[in-house]
């Protein structure tokens, strides 16, 4: 049951703003922090239900600035692979309880931070990879699954796309169109699984201006703000949030 009270909006407003800026300006890699933050104050399923329509709105609002600037073969391969990934996520949602999802979301937060930290200090290097359809299908499956269970499909796409040496705008445009389609694909099973409620939809209506503001800021930030500064804040938020979710899930 979702209660639209001050604690909820104290978490929801910065979470939605953060997600919108990330999706519209920095390739969606850290947008899943929004679901992680909300999962601290509501059940994980409720957090997913609140965030999906808002993420879809951000996707739609971000399409025009990046229209046709994406890498077509990657888009097609990723979307084909995402279908079984989303199906697997829907099955897992049915058979496990909320604490498992808290732990999964928390682990994804920490893995993402560890991966980026290892890259930053030179311990891990992202190899240059040539595009291949099987690799695109596999990456799409991982992205579809992680996107379904925690809106965390961005890291998988980042490894695949950046490994090809894509420029910042091509990478951003590709993530925008891919997640626009994946989120539409997720909407149907979310609805059948009862993840959406009248309370989550009411929360979405209230949070629409926040999502649109974050989208506008994200598009501007794509050209104005260094990625390093944005993601430095992201890593702190994800580390603290991930540790807290794992603690609650295991407790």
Secondary structure, DSSP 8 states (H G I E B T S, - for coil): ----SHHHHHHHHHHHHHHHHHHHHSTTTTTTHHHHHHTTTS-HHHHHHHHHHHHHHHHHHHHGGGTT-S-HHHHHHHHHHHHHHHHHHHHHHHHS-HHHHHHHHHHHHHHHHHHHHHHHTTSS--------HHHHHHHHHHHHHHHHHHS--HHHHHHHHHTTT--HHHHHHHHHHHHHHHHHHHHHHHHHTT---HHHHHHHHHHHHHHHHHHHHHHHHHHHS-HHHHHHHHHHHHHHHHHHHHHHHH-
